[in-house]
Each structure stands twice: as structure tokens, then as C-alpha cells.
Amino acid sequence: MRTAGAWTTAVVVLAWAVPVLAQSPSQARSEGCAPKTFHTASPEGWFVTAVQDAPDDKEGCIFILYGSNKRPAAVIQIESAPASLAIFREGDPFEILPPRIAAGLEANMNVVVKTLTAKNDDVKRAPQSPIERASMLVYDAQLIGNSSPHEAVIVVARSPGVIFTVVVIAPSAKADATTSTAARRAFQTILNSLAPGAGR
């Protein structure tokens, strides 16, 4: 498993690096999804829509990259949730959310999260970033009914009063280098522009 140190130099090899969280929130605007609790830029060429009927005062956006067959080739979902939710009083969100997200991917999206391949417990943030802490986990993943290897990336981030999660499902570079590269670039665009909104 790669460690946090390996991530700082991984941009050259197109790893799931996040150079700086909330680097330019003034430019963070996503057309097609306008939650009250956060803003983020929309990567070019990706379809974006709001998460419908999110429970517990959560909000979210789903970014979809369609392939030449007009089927989703990669998906990125970002959600915000109030830090006051009961689940976060039960334990540290950085510990309890990743396994719950992984279980939800299998139950709701037919994505089986497998081996942890990289972990960064302290994702770099801009000096004035409103994000207090962020962690990132990268896993090998398999889509049920699809033999091509995939990756699942789970990011948990905290700002005052809000917990963010970002989940990426994309083909591995070995399976589809073009889509993998596009997903990694979109992921960086979204995370680098993530900024909490004014709130409700």
C-alpha cells in the first residue's frame, strides 16, 4: 500500500493526487447542481445533477462522464452533511464513513470495494482553506457484471459544521487509461475548488 508520502509526488504519474483543497473558492460554481452548503467547479465534459431526495439534511452533486457507448464511464459524487448528525456523535467521521460508503456502493451501485491500495490521512489544504481536515482512501474495485478492473476513491473532509464526502468510481489506468485520466483530472478540479457555502 502506498502511503501519504507517495501521494505528494504522484501527480506526474497521474495518481489520485489532490494538490490543494479549496484553492480558489471564488471560482467554485457548478452548473446543474447548486446546493446551499457547498460550491465546486464542474469539470468540462461531465454531466452534473443534484442528488435527489437526500436524507438527513444532506445535499449532493453527481458528476457523470459518458463513454462513446453513451453509458456512464466514470462517476464522482460529492455530498455534504451537518456535523451535528447523530452518526457523527457515535464516532469519528474519518473512521466510520469509509466502510459505510463502501457497503453502500455495493448495495446501491453494484460496486464491490476490494483492496486498499493507497491512503492519505492528511490531504494538503491551501493556507486559507475552510477545510480543517481531509483524508483519502483508494481501493481496487469491481463492478458486478463487468470484468474490467476499477478504482474507488473515498474522500472525507471536515469544515466547521459540515462533513463532506467525495466518492469516485472509475476504470483503472490499465483498463482504460483515457477515462482514468479524465476521472483523475475531474476529481482534482472538484476537490481543488470545493468550498463550504453560506449554509441553510
C-alpha positions in Angstrom: 0.0 0.0 0.0 1.3 3.5 -0.9 1.5 6.0 2.0 0.9 9.7 2.2 4.5 10.4 1.2 4.0 8.7 -2.2 1.0 10.9 -2.9 2.8 14.2 -2.8 4.9 13.2 -5.9 2.2 11.2 -7.7 0.8 13.9 -10.0 3.4 13.1 -12.6 2.2 9.5 -12.8 -1.5 10.6 -12.7 -2.2 9.1 -9.3 -5.2 10.3 -7.3 -3.4 13.3 -6.0 -5.2 16.4 -4.6 -2.8 19.3 -4.9 -4.6 21.8 -2.7 -8.1 21.7 -1.3 -10.3 24.8 -1.6 -7.6 26.7 -3.6 -10.0 29.1 -5.4 -13.5 29.1 -3.9 -14.3 32.3 -5.6 -14.4 30.5 -8.9 -16.3 27.4 -7.5 -19.6 27.1 -9.3 -21.2 24.0 -10.7 -23.9 24.5 -13.3 -26.7 21.9 -12.9 -26.2 21.4 -9.2 -26.5 24.3 -6.7 -26.5 23.1 -3.1 -26.7 25.6 -0.3 -23.9 24.1 1.8 -21.1 24.0 -0.7 -19.8 25.1 -4.1 -17.5 23.4 -6.5 -16.4 23.8 -10.1 -17.8 21.5 -12.7 -15.2 19.6 -14.8 -15.6 20.2 -18.5 -17.3 17.4 -20.4 -19.1 15.9 -17.4 -22.8 15.9 -16.9 -23.8 17.1 -13.4 -27.0 16.7 -11.5 -28.2 17.1 -7.9 -28.6 14.1 -5.6 -32.4 13.7 -5.4 -34.2 13.2 -2.0 -31.0 13.1 0.1 -31.9 12.2 3.7 -30.9 13.9 7.0 -30.3 17.4 5.6 -27.7 16.1 3.2 -27.0 17.7 -0.2 -25.0 16.4 -3.1 -24.0 16.5 -6.7 -23.3 13.7 -9.1 -20.8 14.2 -12.0 -21.0 11.6 -14.8 -18.6 11.1 -17.7 -20.3 9.3 -20.5 -18.4 6.9 -22.8 -18.6 6.6 -26.5 -21.3 3.9 -26.0 -23.4 6.6 -24.2 -23.1 4.7 -20.9 -21.5 6.1 -17.7 -17.8 5.5 -17.9 -16.9 7.2 -14.5 -18.9 8.8 -11.7 -18.0 11.3 -9.0 -20.4 12.0 -6.2 -20.0 14.7 -3.5 -22.2 15.1 -0.5 -22.4 17.4 2.5 -24.0 16.6 5.8 -24.4 18.6 9.0 -21.7 17.7 11.6 -24.4 17.6 14.2 -26.0 14.3 12.8 -26.2 11.5 15.3 -23.9 9.3 13.3 -21.1 11.7 13.9 -21.7 11.8 17.6 -21.2 8.0 17.6 -17.7 8.2 16.3 -15.0 9.9 14.2 -16.4 10.5 10.7 -13.0 9.8 9.2 -13.2 6.3 10.7 -16.9 5.4 10.4 -17.7 6.8 6.9 -15.4 4.9 4.6 -16.7 1.4 5.5 -20.3 2.6 5.4 -19.7 4.2 2.0 -18.1 1.0 0.7 -21.1 -1.0 1.8 -23.4 1.5 0.2 -21.6 1.3 -3.1 -22.1 -2.5 -3.2 -25.8 -2.3 -2.1 -26.8 0.6 -4.3 -24.4 0.8 -7.2 -23.1 -2.8 -7.7 -19.6 -1.7 -7.0 -17.5 -4.1 -4.8 -14.8 -2.3 -3.0 -11.7 -4.6 -2.6 -8.1 -4.0 -1.5 -6.9 -0.7 -0.1 -4.1 0.5 -2.4 -3.3 4.0 -1.0 -4.1 6.1 1.9 -3.6 9.8 2.8 -4.8 10.8 6.3 -3.9 14.4 5.9 -4.6 15.8 2.4 -2.9 19.1 1.7 -5.0 22.2 2.1 -4.5 25.8 1.0 -3.3 28.1 3.8 -6.7 29.9 4.0 -8.8 26.8 3.2 -12.0 26.5 5.2 -11.4 22.7 5.1 -10.0 21.8 8.5 -9.0 18.2 7.7 -9.3 15.8 4.8 -8.4 12.1 4.2 -8.4 10.0 1.1 -8.5 6.2 0.5 -8.0 4.5 -2.8 -9.3 0.9 -3.4 -9.3 -1.6 -6.2 -12.9 -2.1 -7.1 -15.0 -4.4 -9.3 -18.3 -3.6 -11.0 -20.7 -6.5 -10.7 -21.2 -7.9 -14.3 -18.1 -6.0 -15.6 -14.7 -7.8 -15.7 -12.6 -4.6 -16.2 -10.7 -3.5 -13.1 -11.9 -0.3 -11.5 -10.8 2.0 -8.7 -12.9 3.5 -5.9 -11.7 6.7 -4.2 -13.3 7.9 -0.9 -12.5 11.3 0.5 -13.8 12.6 3.8 -13.4 16.3 4.6 -14.5 18.5 7.5 -15.2 22.2 7.7 -16.9 24.0 10.6 -20.3 22.4 11.0 -20.2 20.3 7.8 -18.8 16.9 6.8 -18.1 16.3 3.1 -17.7 13.0 1.3 -16.4 12.6 -2.3 -16.6 9.2 -4.0 -15.1 8.4 -7.4 -15.8 5.2 -9.4 -13.6 4.9 -12.5 -11.8 2.3 -14.6 -8.2 1.6 -13.5 -5.5 3.1 -15.8 -4.7 -0.4 -17.0 -8.3 -1.0 -18.1 -9.0 2.4 -19.7 -6.2 5.0 -19.5 -8.2 7.7 -21.2 -11.2 7.5 -18.8 -8.9 7.0 -15.8 -7.0 10.2 -16.6 -10.2 12.2 -17.2 -11.6 11.0 -13.9 -8.5 12.0 -12.0 -8.4 15.4 -13.6 -12.1 15.9 -12.8 -11.5 14.8 -9.3 -8.8 17.3 -8.8 -11.0 20.1 -10.3 -13.8 19.3 -8.0 -11.7 18.9 -4.8 -9.5 21.9 -5.5 -12.5 24.2 -5.9 -14.6 22.7 -3.0 -15.7 25.4 -0.7 -18.4 25.5 2.0 -21.4 27.6 1.2 -23.3 30.0 3.4 -25.4 27.2 4.9 -29.1 26.9 5.4 
